[in-house]
Amino acid sequence: MATAPPPSRRAPRQLQAGRGPRPVTSHPGSVAMAAGALSGLVAVLETYRGRDRVVRALCYGCQLAGGALAGPQAPPSGLPGSLLAVSAQLSACRTALRLFDDFAMLGYSCGYGLGPKDEDVLVRGLSVLCNLANQLYYPCEHVAWAADAGIIRVGSQKWWTLSTALWASSLLLGILRSLRILFQLRRKLRQHQCSTSSPPSRRAVKARVKAEVLSVLADLADLSNAIHWLPPGFLWAGHFPPWLVGLLGTISSLIGIYQASRGGNSEAV
């Protein structure tokens, strides 16, 4: 029997940048609002990363709703069972689409290399390790997917476990990197308070602080789920009910959508 993959990891932060919505021609009143919303949605769905964010949010939202409605019922039937089935199908869709993410990640990793010379050494080191974990994640997941699809004859469970462990490592490294950047930004804010720097400069630093805090929260939510999908016996692995997995994933997905709408994640200090 095929082993179901973990519902849905986020694209690595390095690959999440996307173009913004197209400008909207002016229309009167509520028509302009509706036209603007539709134009923005179309612009998002026209891009791979934008569509992936929406599908991920729907995937976890369905799991949250299905798990909450099902309660202790096992196996769930009716509407809860249908919602969980939709979540599983959306997850499988995203797993198949990630077959083509290796090259984008490789291009970013090669472009980043060992990091800019003027970047903090610790941030550079964490970034390189994070890139390595992300790069190794994809082939492991591809092997697991191919094994479940019957394309190759190997056991898929160990490959799902390895890919999940690499995802968890990437998330942990990303959290440490963001905490390091937050430490540097906090020092910058203190320097601004003691100097006559302009308000726009302080606002820019505060905006980057907010972006990194949101990234930490999203990564913590995903890391909690990643540990849940590891083999039982490791921390809380296997102990989360479906609604809690859906809730954490929904929080992470909504943060990602919000960050994309605000122009993406902050750059390294």
C-alpha positions as CSV (number, residue, x, y, z in Angstrom):
1,M,0.0,0.0,0.0
2,A,1.2,3.5,-0.8
3,T,2.4,5.5,2.1
4,A,0.8,8.9,2.3
5,P,3.4,11.7,2.3
6,P,3.3,14.4,5.0
7,P,0.6,16.9,3.9
8,S,2.6,19.9,2.6
9,R,5.9,21.5,3.2
10,R,6.3,25.2,2.3
11,A,8.7,26.1,-0.5
12,P,12.1,27.1,1.0
13,R,12.1,30.7,1.9
14,Q,14.7,31.3,-0.8
15,L,12.2,30.2,-3.5
16,Q,9.1,32.0,-2.3
17,A,9.6,35.4,-4.0
18,G,7.0,36.1,-6.6
19,R,5.8,39.0,-8.7
20,G,3.1,41.2,-7.2
21,P,-0.4,41.7,-8.5
22,R,-1.0,43.6,-11.7
23,P,-2.2,47.2,-11.6
24,V,-5.9,47.5,-11.7
25,T,-7.8,49.9,-13.9
26,S,-10.0,52.3,-12.0
27,H,-13.7,51.4,-11.6
28,P,-16.3,53.2,-9.5
29,G,-17.1,52.2,-6.0
30,S,-17.6,48.5,-5.0
31,V,-17.0,47.5,-8.6
32,A,-13.4,48.7,-8.3
33,M,-12.9,46.7,-5.1
34,A,-14.3,43.5,-6.7
35,A,-12.2,44.1,-9.8
36,G,-9.1,44.7,-7.7
37,A,-9.7,41.5,-5.6
38,L,-10.3,39.4,-8.8
39,S,-7.3,40.9,-10.5
40,G,-5.1,40.2,-7.5
41,L,-6.4,36.6,-7.2
42,V,-5.8,36.0,-10.9
43,A,-2.3,37.4,-10.7
44,V,-1.5,35.1,-7.7
45,L,-2.9,32.0,-9.4
46,E,-1.0,32.7,-12.6
47,T,2.3,32.1,-10.9
48,Y,3.5,28.7,-9.6
49,R,4.5,30.0,-6.2
50,G,1.3,31.9,-5.8
51,R,-0.8,28.9,-6.7
52,D,1.2,26.7,-4.5
53,R,0.5,29.0,-1.5
54,V,-3.2,28.9,-2.2
55,V,-3.3,25.2,-2.6
56,R,-1.3,24.7,0.6
57,A,-3.6,26.9,2.6
58,L,-6.6,25.0,1.2
59,C,-4.9,21.7,2.0
60,Y,-4.3,22.5,5.6
61,G,-7.7,24.3,5.9
62,C,-9.5,21.2,4.8
63,Q,-7.5,19.1,7.2
64,L,-8.3,21.5,10.0
65,A,-12.0,21.5,9.2
66,G,-12.2,17.8,8.6
67,G,-10.3,16.9,11.7
68,A,-12.4,19.3,13.9
69,L,-15.7,18.0,12.5
70,A,-14.7,14.4,12.8
71,G,-13.7,14.5,16.5
72,P,-12.9,11.1,17.9
73,Q,-14.6,9.4,14.9
74,A,-12.3,6.9,13.2
75,P,-12.3,6.5,10.3
76,P,-14.1,9.7,9.5
77,S,-17.0,9.6,7.2
78,G,-19.4,12.0,5.6
79,L,-18.3,15.7,5.3
80,P,-15.3,15.3,7.6
81,G,-14.1,12.3,5.5
82,S,-14.6,14.3,2.3
83,L,-12.6,17.2,3.6
84,L,-9.7,15.0,4.7
85,A,-9.8,13.3,1.3
86,V,-9.6,16.7,-0.5
87,S,-6.6,17.6,1.8
88,A,-4.8,14.4,0.9
89,Q,-5.4,14.9,-2.8
90,L,-4.1,18.5,-2.7
91,S,-1.1,17.3,-0.8
92,A,-0.4,14.7,-3.4
93,C,-0.7,17.3,-6.1
94,R,1.9,19.5,-4.5
95,T,4.2,16.5,-4.0
96,A,4.1,15.8,-7.7
97,L,4.7,19.5,-8.6
98,R,7.8,19.6,-6.4
99,L,9.4,17.1,-8.8
100,F,10.5,20.2,-10.7
101,D,11.8,22.3,-7.8
102,D,15.3,20.8,-7.7
103,F,16.7,23.1,-10.4
104,A,15.2,26.3,-8.9
105,M,16.8,25.3,-5.6
106,L,20.1,24.4,-7.2
107,G,20.2,27.7,-9.1
108,Y,19.6,29.6,-5.8
109,S,22.2,27.5,-3.9
110,C,24.8,28.1,-6.7
111,G,24.1,31.8,-6.8
112,Y,24.4,32.1,-3.0
113,G,27.5,30.0,-2.8
114,L,29.1,30.7,0.5
115,G,27.3,34.0,0.9
116,P,28.3,37.6,0.4
117,K,31.5,38.6,2.1
118,D,29.9,41.5,3.9
119,E,27.2,39.2,5.5
120,D,27.5,38.0,9.1
121,V,29.6,34.8,9.2
122,L,27.1,32.9,11.3
123,V,24.2,33.9,9.1
124,R,26.2,32.8,6.1
125,G,27.0,29.4,7.7
126,L,23.4,28.8,8.7
127,S,22.2,29.8,5.2
128,V,24.6,27.4,3.5
129,L,23.6,24.5,5.7
130,C,19.9,25.4,5.2
131,N,20.4,25.4,1.4
132,L,22.2,22.0,1.6
133,A,19.3,20.5,3.6
134,N,16.8,21.9,1.1
135,Q,18.8,20.6,-1.8
136,L,19.0,17.1,-0.4
137,Y,15.3,17.1,0.6
138,Y,14.0,17.0,-3.0
139,P,15.7,13.9,-4.3
140,C,14.7,12.0,-1.2
141,E,11.1,13.0,-1.6
142,H,11.2,12.1,-5.3
143,V,12.5,8.6,-4.5
144,A,9.7,8.2,-1.9
145,W,7.1,9.4,-4.4
146,A,8.4,7.1,-7.1
147,A,8.4,4.1,-4.7
148,D,4.7,4.8,-3.8
149,A,3.8,5.2,-7.4
150,G,5.4,1.8,-8.2
151,I,7.9,3.4,-10.6
152,I,10.9,1.9,-8.6
153,R,10.9,-1.0,-6.2
154,V,12.2,0.2,-2.9
155,G,10.6,0.8,0.4
156,S,9.2,4.3,0.5
157,Q,8.9,4.8,4.3
158,K,12.6,5.3,5.0
159,W,12.8,7.9,2.2
160,W,9.7,9.7,3.5
161,T,11.4,9.7,7.0
162,L,14.7,11.0,5.5
163,S,13.0,13.7,3.5
164,T,11.0,14.8,6.6
165,A,14.1,14.8,8.7
166,L,15.8,17.1,6.2
167,W,12.8,19.4,6.1
168,A,12.9,19.6,9.9
169,S,16.6,20.3,9.8
170,S,16.1,23.1,7.2
171,L,13.4,24.6,9.4
172,L,15.5,24.5,12.5
173,L,18.4,26.1,10.7
174,G,16.1,28.8,9.3
175,I,14.8,29.6,12.8
176,L,18.4,29.9,14.1
177,R,19.3,32.1,11.2
178,S,16.2,34.4,11.8
179,L,17.1,34.6,15.5
180,R,20.6,35.7,14.6
181,I,19.3,38.3,12.2
182,L,16.9,39.5,14.9
183,F,19.8,39.9,17.3
184,Q,21.6,42.1,14.8
185,L,18.5,44.1,14.0
186,R,17.9,44.7,17.7
187,R,21.5,46.1,17.9
188,K,20.8,48.3,14.9
189,L,17.6,49.7,16.6
190,R,19.6,50.6,19.7
191,Q,22.2,52.4,17.5
192,H,19.4,54.3,15.9
193,Q,18.0,55.4,19.3
194,C,21.4,56.8,20.2
195,S,21.9,58.6,16.9
196,T,20.1,61.1,14.7
197,S,19.1,58.5,12.0
198,S,16.0,59.3,10.0
199,P,12.6,57.8,10.8
200,P,12.4,56.0,7.5
201,S,15.6,54.1,8.4
202,R,14.2,53.1,11.7
203,R,10.9,52.0,10.1
204,A,12.8,49.9,7.6
205,V,14.6,48.0,10.4
206,K,11.3,47.5,12.3
207,A,9.7,46.1,9.1
208,R,12.5,43.6,8.8
209,V,12.1,42.7,12.5
210,K,8.5,42.0,11.9
211,A,9.2,39.9,8.8
212,E,11.8,37.8,10.7
213,V,9.4,37.3,13.7
214,L,6.7,36.1,11.3
215,S,9.2,33.7,9.6
216,V,10.2,32.3,13.0
217,L,6.5,31.7,13.9
218,A,5.8,30.0,10.5
219,D,8.9,27.8,10.8
220,L,8.0,26.8,14.3
221,A,4.5,25.8,13.2
222,D,6.0,23.7,10.4
223,L,8.7,22.3,12.6
224,S,6.1,21.0,15.0
225,N,4.3,19.2,12.2
226,A,7.6,17.9,10.8
227,I,8.4,16.3,14.1
228,H,4.9,14.8,14.3
229,W,5.6,13.0,10.9
230,L,8.8,11.5,12.1
231,P,8.8,7.9,13.3
232,P,7.0,7.4,16.7
233,G,9.1,7.6,19.7
234,F,10.9,10.9,18.8
235,L,9.5,13.8,20.9
236,W,5.8,14.1,20.0
237,A,6.0,12.2,16.7
238,G,2.6,10.7,15.8
239,H,0.7,12.3,18.6
240,F,-1.0,15.2,16.9
241,P,-4.6,14.9,15.9
242,P,-5.5,15.9,12.3
243,W,-7.1,19.1,13.4
244,L,-3.9,20.3,15.2
245,V,-1.8,19.4,12.2
246,G,-4.3,21.4,10.1
247,L,-4.2,24.3,12.5
248,L,-0.4,24.6,12.5
249,G,-0.2,24.3,8.8
250,T,-2.9,26.9,8.2
251,I,-1.2,29.3,10.5
252,S,2.1,28.8,8.6
253,S,0.3,29.1,5.2
254,L,-1.5,32.3,6.1
255,I,1.8,33.9,7.4
256,G,3.4,32.9,4.0
257,I,0.5,34.5,2.1
258,Y,0.7,37.6,4.2
259,Q,4.5,37.9,3.7
260,A,4.1,37.5,0.0
261,S,1.5,40.2,-0.2
262,R,3.8,42.5,1.7
263,G,6.7,41.9,-0.6
264,G,8.3,38.7,0.7
265,N,10.7,37.9,3.4
266,S,13.4,40.2,4.6
267,E,16.9,39.8,3.3
268,A,19.9,38.9,5.4
269,V,21.6,41.6,7.5
